[in-house]
Amino acid sequence: MAYKIGIVGLGVMGHNLALNMERNGFPVAGYDVDAAKTQAFLSGEAVGKQIIGADSPTALMASLEKPRRILMMVPAGSPVDSAIAHLKPYMEPGDILMDGGNSLFTDTERRNKALAAEGFNYIGTGVSGGEEGALWGPSLMPGGQREAWEAIAPIFRAIAAKAEDGEPCVAYMGPRGAGHYVKMVHNGIEYGDMQLIAETYDLLGRGLGLSPAEMSGIFAEWNKGELQSYLIKITSEILVKTDEETGKPLVDVILDEAQQKGTGKWASQNALDVGAPTPTINAAVESRIISALKPQRVKASKVIRGPVPKYMGSRQHLVDAARDALYASKITSYAQGLALMQIASQEYGYDLNLRDIAKIWRAGCIIRAGLLNDIMAAYGRNPALVNLLLDNSFRAAVEKRQDAWRLVVRTAVEMGIPLLAHSASLAYFDAYRSERLPANLTQAQRDYFGAHTYRRVDKEGTFHTEWTK
């Protein structure tokens, strides 16, 4: 029997994808350099299924139909290069090698070009949804040679999450590293979304004194409306969970020190490279970095004075305002991420379809949300839309909520509660809608100390002034 696809790397994500593929009618051959992982999988969840194990690259290649389709599920970075070097001698021109990890898109660009020069096809695909998504339906973002996409499309369409309208959450993103680029921005938006929710939790908790259980109910209610999303849903579930050991809310015993694997940071770095403003994503990354300074923060809290959070107004009024501020900030965050992809698409020749991207994020992935249907509609109305805030529907939604948004940020500032992502989102909104910004002064400063020149509002050309004369 010729197996449809090979999976290299049988960790949790790899074997869950294998089970997903087999369940959807695609027999799988699995291989891992750690033979114990292969054996554990074959003697466990793979029993009775059309899944075999291979003990070598030779055996793996011999078991697969041609052109061979091989999905690597190994950690990003050097392990991917090692896996390619390990497999390539046993492959034939026309075979398709795929990387389903969180690789940096520039690495995927490099690998795609190098393998294409030797006659191989290479797909870098974003996979979002975690372990559960891998098993029951992830959102998939493949990029690479279009002919390679066509060869794997039936498998990916079958295993992908299905949106409410039945559409699979997968689409061809574009050439070379396009798939991993989209996944990188997805993760940047995810960082921003999580930070905005965390700040709302902090405001309601420290600012209003609400218990985790009370906040759980608020988030559960919000999940029934415009904020409906996977992240809001799991937030309500997290806040009601009790620690078995102490009896306290589990969230209260978790150390407030975040970690990051790099993809959110990459999005911020790349935004600077291509000249796209992403202050909400940047704020989320910076918040994680600040959180990691736990010993310094503990020391600073004992010596640096600031206001003690105490809100004297209507509790329900602030809760309602927090909902509106979260929604407005969320729209602004998406606007930044989508605009980044549009700029990068031109920079790298990806020809990204933003409507398709919103479409495949509607189910399976971490940032799945009802809002994505509205984003799809916006790019359906205007495929050339340069910023989500210029769509009439989203512009009206944010304008309607901006008084509440400003109230929340102002209240948090007065109480000394940091809302880095909310504040950055609001500042982006105000900067984007401003016809004139103070960059005229910075241009004058640059010309003063470095003769960098400037342009004028009243005539064409480039000018320099001898400022000290």
Secondary structure in CASP SS format (residue, H / E / C, confidence):
PFRMAT SS
TARGET T0000
AUTHOR 0000-0000-0000
METHOD secondary structure of the structure
MODEL  1
M C 1.00
A C 1.00
Y E 1.00
K C 1.00
I E 1.00
G E 1.00
I E 1.00
V E 1.00
G C 1.00
L C 1.00
G C 1.00
V H 1.00
M H 1.00
G H 1.00
H H 1.00
N H 1.00
L H 1.00
A H 1.00
L H 1.00
N H 1.00
M H 1.00
E H 1.00
R H 1.00
N C 1.00
G C 1.00
F C 1.00
P C 1.00
V E 1.00
A E 1.00
G E 1.00
Y E 1.00
D C 1.00
V C 1.00
D C 1.00
A H 1.00
A H 1.00
K H 1.00
T H 1.00
Q H 1.00
A H 1.00
F H 1.00
L H 1.00
S C 1.00
G C 1.00
E C 1.00
A C 1.00
V C 1.00
G C 1.00
K C 1.00
Q C 1.00
I E 1.00
I E 1.00
G E 1.00
A E 1.00
D C 1.00
S C 1.00
P H 1.00
T H 1.00
A H 1.00
L H 1.00
M H 1.00
A H 1.00
S H 1.00
L E 1.00
E C 1.00
K C 1.00
P C 1.00
R C 1.00
R E 1.00
I E 1.00
L E 1.00
M E 1.00
M C 1.00
V C 1.00
P C 1.00
A C 1.00
G C 1.00
S H 1.00
P H 1.00
V H 1.00
D H 1.00
S H 1.00
A H 1.00
I H 1.00
A H 1.00
H H 1.00
L H 1.00
K H 1.00
P H 1.00
Y H 1.00
M C 1.00
E C 1.00
P C 1.00
G C 1.00
D C 1.00
I E 1.00
L E 1.00
M E 1.00
D E 1.00
G C 1.00
G C 1.00
N C 1.00
S C 1.00
L C 1.00
F H 1.00
T H 1.00
D H 1.00
T H 1.00
E H 1.00
R H 1.00
R H 1.00
N H 1.00
K H 1.00
A H 1.00
L H 1.00
A H 1.00
A H 1.00
E C 1.00
G C 1.00
F C 1.00
N E 1.00
Y E 1.00
I E 1.00
G E 1.00
T E 1.00
G E 1.00
V E 1.00
S E 1.00
G C 1.00
G H 1.00
E H 1.00
E H 1.00
G H 1.00
A H 1.00
L H 1.00
W H 1.00
G C 1.00
P C 1.00
S E 1.00
L E 1.00
M E 1.00
P E 1.00
G E 1.00
G E 1.00
Q C 1.00
R H 1.00
E H 1.00
A H 1.00
W H 1.00
E H 1.00
A H 1.00
I H 1.00
A H 1.00
P H 1.00
I H 1.00
F H 1.00
R H 1.00
A H 1.00
I H 1.00
A C 1.00
A C 1.00
K E 1.00
A C 1.00
E C 1.00
D C 1.00
G C 1.00
E C 1.00
P E 1.00
C C 1.00
V E 1.00
A C 1.00
Y C 1.00
M C 1.00
G E 1.00
P C 1.00
R C 1.00
G C 1.00
A H 1.00
G H 1.00
H H 1.00
Y H 1.00
V H 1.00
K H 1.00
M H 1.00
V H 1.00
H H 1.00
N H 1.00
G H 1.00
I H 1.00
E H 1.00
Y H 1.00
G H 1.00
D H 1.00
M H 1.00
Q H 1.00
L H 1.00
I H 1.00
A H 1.00
E H 1.00
T H 1.00
Y H 1.00
D H 1.00
L H 1.00
L H 1.00
G H 1.00
R H 1.00
G H 1.00
L C 1.00
G C 1.00
L C 1.00
S C 1.00
P H 1.00
A H 1.00
E H 1.00
M H 1.00
S H 1.00
G H 1.00
I H 1.00
F H 1.00
A H 1.00
E H 1.00
W H 1.00
N C 1.00
K C 1.00
G C 1.00
E C 1.00
L C 1.00
Q C 1.00
S E 1.00
Y H 1.00
L H 1.00
I H 1.00
K H 1.00
I H 1.00
T H 1.00
S H 1.00
E H 1.00
I H 1.00
L H 1.00
V C 1.00
K C 1.00
T E 1.00
D C 1.00
E C 1.00
E C 1.00
T C 1.00
G C 1.00
K C 1.00
P E 1.00
L H 1.00
V H 1.00
D H 1.00
V H 1.00
I C 1.00
L C 1.00
D C 1.00
E C 1.00
A C 1.00
Q C 1.00
Q C 1.00
K C 1.00
G C 1.00
T H 1.00
G H 1.00
K H 1.00
W H 1.00
A H 1.00
S H 1.00
Q H 1.00
N H 1.00
A H 1.00
L H 1.00
D H 1.00
V H 1.00
G C 1.00
A C 1.00
P C 1.00
T C 1.00
P H 1.00
T H 1.00
I H 1.00
N H 1.00
A H 1.00
A H 1.00
V H 1.00
E H 1.00
S H 1.00
R H 1.00
I H 1.00
I H 1.00
S H 1.00
A C 1.00
L C 1.00
K H 1.00
P H 1.00
Q H 1.00
R H 1.00
V H 1.00
K H 1.00
A H 1.00
S H 1.00
K H 1.00
V H 1.00
I C 1.00
R C 1.00
G C 1.00
P C 1.00
V C 1.00
P C 1.00
K C 1.00
Y C 1.00
M C 1.00
G C 1.00
S C 1.00
R H 1.00
Q H 1.00
H H 1.00
L H 1.00
V H 1.00
D H 1.00
A H 1.00
A H 1.00
R H 1.00
D H 1.00
A H 1.00
L H 1.00
Y H 1.00
A H 1.00
S H 1.00
K H 1.00
I H 1.00
T H 1.00
S H 1.00
Y H 1.00
A H 1.00
Q H 1.00
G H 1.00
L H 1.00
A H 1.00
L H 1.00
M H 1.00
Q H 1.00
I H 1.00
A H 1.00
S H 1.00
Q H 1.00
E H 1.00
Y H 1.00
G C 1.00
Y C 1.00
D C 1.00
L C 1.00
N C 1.00
L H 1.00
R H 1.00
D H 1.00
I H 1.00
A H 1.00
K H 1.00
I H 1.00
W C 1.00
R C 1.00
A C 1.00
G C 1.00
C C 1.00
I C 1.00
I C 1.00
R C 1.00
A E 1.00
G C 1.00
L H 1.00
L H 1.00
N H 1.00
D H 1.00
I H 1.00
M H 1.00
A H 1.00
A H 1.00
Y H 1.00
G H 1.00
R H 1.00
N C 1.00
P C 1.00
A C 1.00
L C 1.00
V C 1.00
N C 1.00
L H 1.00
L H 1.00
L H 1.00
D C 1.00
N H 1.00
S H 1.00
F H 1.00
R H 1.00
A H 1.00
A H 1.00
V H 1.00
E H 1.00
K H 1.00
R H 1.00
Q H 1.00
D H 1.00
A H 1.00
W H 1.00
R H 1.00
L H 1.00
V H 1.00
V H 1.00
R H 1.00
T H 1.00
A H 1.00
V H 1.00
E H 1.00
M H 1.00
G C 1.00
I C 1.00
P C 1.00
L C 1.00
L H 1.00
A H 1.00
H H 1.00
S H 1.00
A H 1.00
S H 1.00
L H 1.00
A H 1.00
Y H 1.00
F H 1.00
D H 1.00
A H 1.00
Y H 1.00
R C 1.00
S C 1.00
E C 1.00
R C 1.00
L C 1.00
P C 1.00
A H 1.00
N H 1.00
L H 1.00
T H 1.00
Q H 1.00
A H 1.00
Q H 1.00
R H 1.00
D H 1.00
Y H 1.00
F H 1.00
G H 1.00
A C 1.00
H C 1.00
T C 1.00
Y E 1.00
R C 1.00
R C 1.00
V C 1.00
D C 1.00
K C 1.00
E C 1.00
G C 1.00
T C 1.00
F E 1.00
H C 1.00
T C 1.00
E C 1.00
W C 1.00
T C 1.00
K C 1.00
END
